[in-house]
Amino acid sequence: MAVDSVGKNTSSPDYTAPTTRTANKALGQEEFLKLLAMQFQTQDPMKPMEDTAFIAQMAQFTSLEQSSAMNATMAQLRSEQQVAVANSYLGLVAVVEDASGNLKSGQVTAIDTTTDTPKLEIDGEYYDVSAVLRTEHPALLNSGTDATS
């Protein structure tokens, strides 16, 4: 006889496997209003919810919603800034540190934005923007002038 984790006989013809529920990760405005309506319907008529409690709940929810929207906007801004920084390296000679800790130097010839963070192409290999230790302008390099940034 086969037994599941709850101790039920799984070989029984009327056995049904337990189902799992997945919870929503975020409570949206619609769900909040449904919960609030349910709270009003099930409250004790002799002790109704005070206006101040309702206003406080609404203010907290609004604040939480605005914080979530601001976080999303900040993440988008950060991503766009990383692309702008990566584009500023195009054509420059960059010194980068690879995953092994070795220093590599070469001209940035392309930017790959298909991943979460932009990657710089140097001599056919891709490096994170954060791996850049130093940049030099190729024209100044050839003239012998030190132009580091």
URZI-V530974 format. One record per backbone hydrogen bond with DSSP energy under -0.5 kcal/mol. NH is the residue of the N-H (numbers start at 0). CO is the residue of the C=O. If there is no record, write none. Layout:
NH_CO / NH_CO
This chain:
3_7 / 6_3 / 9_1 / 9_7 / 10_1 / 11_8 / 14_11 / 22_20 / 27_25 / 31_27 / 32_28 / 33_29 / 34_30 / 35_31 / 36_32 / 37_33 / 38_34 / 39_35 / 40_36 / 41_37 / 42_38 / 42_39 / 46_43 / 53_49 / 54_50 / 55_51 / 56_52 / 57_53 / 58_54 / 59_55 / 60_56 / 61_57 / 62_58 / 63_59 / 64_60 / 65_61 / 66_62 / 67_63 / 68_64 / 69_65 / 70_66 / 71_67 / 72_68 / 73_69 / 74_70 / 75_71 / 76_72 / 77_73 / 78_74 / 79_75 / 80_76 / 81_77 / 82_78 / 83_79 / 84_80 / 85_81 / 86_82 / 87_83 / 88_84 / 88_85 / 89_86 / 90_107 / 91_88 / 92_135 / 93_91 / 93_105 / 94_133 / 95_93 / 95_103 / 96_130 / 97_95 / 97_101 / 100_97 / 103_95 / 105_93 / 107_91 / 108_106 / 108_120 / 109_120 / 111_118 / 112_110 / 118_111 / 119_126 / 120_109 / 121_119 / 121_124 / 122_106 / 124_121 / 126_119 / 128_117 / 130_127 / 131_128 / 132_94 / 133_94 / 135_92 / 136_146 / 140_136 / 141_137 / 142_138 / 143_140 / 144_139 / 146_144 / 148_134
